[in-house]
Amino acid sequence: MNRIVFKSQTVEWPTPVEVYRALDAEFHFDLDPCPINGTVDGTAPLFCDWTGRRVFCNPPYGPQIRDFLERATEAEVAVFLIPARTDTRWFHELVLPSAREVRFVKGRLKFGDAKNAAPFPSMIVVYQRHDLDGSTPHRSDDWLRALGAQDAIKEELFGEREFGGGK
């Protein structure tokens, strides 16, 4: 039997509301360059200005993920909800060397009004500029508490590891 793993009918996966709210409470976003079926200020999402912005990006899950990840360093903060595809070039070339942290989500998310969970695992990738004094910005776990997770079960729920200047 031949089948393709991680194949789906769409590249657009609406962000789970509770995930967005929890991350927004932590990072205070002011730009979403990838609204479902939309544009930002009449501009194609990939070409709008990210300079100095606090970006939440759930990009289309296709080859263009790399194009969006390449924009991350323009923003003050850029947080991505993307498939956990650690075997890809973009993961090894853009995420591992440059992201401040990678949060692997245990289990599979339900996107939008889907009845079933996604056919792939997800991760949250955080890029953040250093403070003016060159120090690493404070890292907050408030988003976990906002999702109802207790510190004691944080590892069990999210299997979190940090890369690029973490703990």
C-alpha positions as CSV (number, residue, x, y, z in Angstrom):
1,M,0.0,0.0,0.0
2,N,1.5,3.3,-1.0
3,R,0.4,6.4,0.9
4,I,1.9,9.8,1.6
5,V,2.3,10.7,5.3
6,F,1.4,14.3,6.3
7,K,-0.7,14.8,3.1
8,S,-3.8,16.9,3.4
9,Q,-6.5,18.6,1.3
10,T,-5.4,22.1,2.3
11,V,-2.4,24.1,3.3
12,E,-4.4,26.5,5.5
13,W,-5.1,25.4,9.1
14,P,-7.0,27.9,11.2
15,T,-5.3,28.5,14.5
16,P,-7.0,27.0,17.6
17,V,-8.5,29.9,19.4
18,E,-7.3,28.9,22.9
19,V,-3.7,28.5,21.6
20,Y,-3.8,32.0,20.0
21,R,-5.3,33.6,23.1
22,A,-2.7,32.1,25.4
23,L,0.2,33.1,23.1
24,D,-1.2,36.6,22.6
25,A,-1.4,37.1,26.4
26,E,2.3,36.3,26.6
27,F,3.6,38.1,23.5
28,H,1.0,40.8,22.8
29,F,0.8,40.4,19.0
30,D,0.2,43.4,16.7
31,L,0.4,41.6,13.3
32,D,-1.0,38.4,11.8
33,P,0.4,38.2,8.3
34,C,-1.5,35.0,7.5
35,P,-5.2,35.5,8.2
36,I,-7.3,32.7,6.7
37,N,-8.5,33.7,3.2
38,G,-7.2,37.2,3.8
39,T,-4.6,39.9,3.2
40,V,-3.1,42.5,5.5
41,D,-3.9,46.1,4.6
42,G,-4.4,45.0,1.0
43,T,-0.9,43.6,0.8
44,A,0.1,40.0,0.2
45,P,1.0,38.6,3.6
46,L,4.6,37.6,2.7
47,F,5.3,41.2,1.6
48,C,3.9,43.3,4.4
49,D,6.3,45.0,6.7
50,W,7.3,43.1,9.8
51,T,10.0,45.5,11.1
52,G,9.6,46.1,14.8
53,R,6.3,44.2,14.9
54,R,5.1,41.5,17.3
55,V,4.1,38.8,14.8
56,F,2.0,35.7,15.2
57,C,2.3,33.6,12.1
58,N,0.4,30.4,11.3
59,P,1.6,30.2,7.6
60,P,0.2,28.0,4.9
61,Y,1.6,24.5,5.5
62,G,3.4,24.0,2.2
63,P,6.8,24.8,0.7
64,Q,6.3,28.5,1.5
65,I,6.8,27.9,5.3
66,R,10.5,28.6,4.6
67,D,9.7,32.0,3.1
68,F,7.8,33.1,6.2
69,L,10.5,31.7,8.6
70,E,13.1,33.8,6.7
71,R,11.2,37.0,7.7
72,A,11.3,36.2,11.5
73,T,14.4,38.2,12.3
74,E,12.8,41.4,11.0
75,A,10.2,41.4,13.8
76,E,10.7,42.3,17.4
77,V,9.0,39.0,18.2
78,A,7.8,36.4,15.8
79,V,5.9,33.4,17.0
80,F,5.1,30.6,14.5
81,L,2.6,27.7,14.8
82,I,3.9,25.2,12.3
83,P,4.1,21.5,11.7
84,A,6.8,19.8,13.7
85,R,8.9,18.6,10.8
86,T,12.3,18.3,12.2
87,D,13.6,16.4,9.2
88,T,13.3,19.4,6.9
89,R,16.0,21.8,5.7
90,W,14.1,24.8,6.9
91,F,14.1,23.3,10.4
92,H,17.8,22.7,10.4
93,E,18.8,25.9,8.6
94,L,16.3,28.5,10.0
95,V,14.8,27.1,13.2
96,L,17.6,25.4,15.1
97,P,20.3,28.1,14.6
98,S,18.1,31.2,15.1
99,A,15.0,30.5,17.2
100,R,15.0,31.5,20.8
101,E,12.8,28.5,21.7
102,V,11.0,25.6,20.2
103,R,7.9,24.3,22.0
104,F,6.8,20.9,20.9
105,V,3.1,20.3,21.4
106,K,2.3,16.9,22.7
107,G,-0.4,15.2,20.8
108,R,-2.1,16.8,17.8
109,L,-4.1,20.1,17.7
110,K,-7.6,20.5,16.4
111,F,-7.5,23.4,13.9
112,G,-10.5,25.6,13.3
113,D,-13.8,23.8,13.6
114,A,-12.3,20.4,12.6
115,K,-13.9,17.3,14.1
116,N,-10.6,15.5,14.2
117,A,-7.0,16.4,15.2
118,A,-4.5,17.4,12.5
119,P,-2.7,14.5,10.7
120,F,0.7,16.0,11.9
121,P,2.3,17.1,15.2
122,S,2.8,20.8,15.8
123,M,5.4,23.1,17.3
124,I,5.5,26.7,18.4
125,V,8.7,28.5,17.3
126,V,9.7,31.8,19.0
127,Y,12.1,34.3,17.5
128,Q,12.9,37.3,19.7
129,R,15.4,40.1,19.4
130,H,17.8,40.6,22.3
131,D,17.2,43.4,24.8
132,L,19.1,46.6,24.2
133,D,21.7,45.6,26.7
134,G,22.4,42.4,24.8
135,S,20.8,40.1,27.4
136,T,18.4,37.4,26.5
137,P,14.8,38.4,26.9
138,H,12.8,37.0,29.8
139,R,11.0,33.7,29.0
140,S,7.5,33.3,30.3
141,D,5.5,30.1,30.8
142,D,2.3,32.0,31.4
143,W,0.9,30.6,28.1
144,L,0.9,27.1,29.7
145,R,-1.0,28.2,32.7
146,A,-3.4,30.0,30.4
147,L,-4.1,26.7,28.7
148,G,-4.9,25.2,32.1
149,A,-1.7,23.2,32.4
150,Q,0.0,22.9,35.7
151,D,3.8,23.3,36.1
152,A,3.9,19.7,37.4
153,I,2.6,18.3,34.2
154,K,4.2,20.8,31.8
155,E,6.8,18.3,30.5
156,E,4.1,15.6,30.1
157,L,1.8,17.8,28.1
158,F,4.3,19.6,25.9
159,G,7.6,17.7,26.0
160,E,9.2,21.1,25.7
161,R,12.9,21.7,24.7
162,E,14.7,24.9,24.0
163,F,17.2,25.8,21.3
164,G,19.2,28.9,20.5
165,G,19.9,30.5,23.8
166,G,17.4,28.9,26.1
167,K,18.0,27.4,29.6
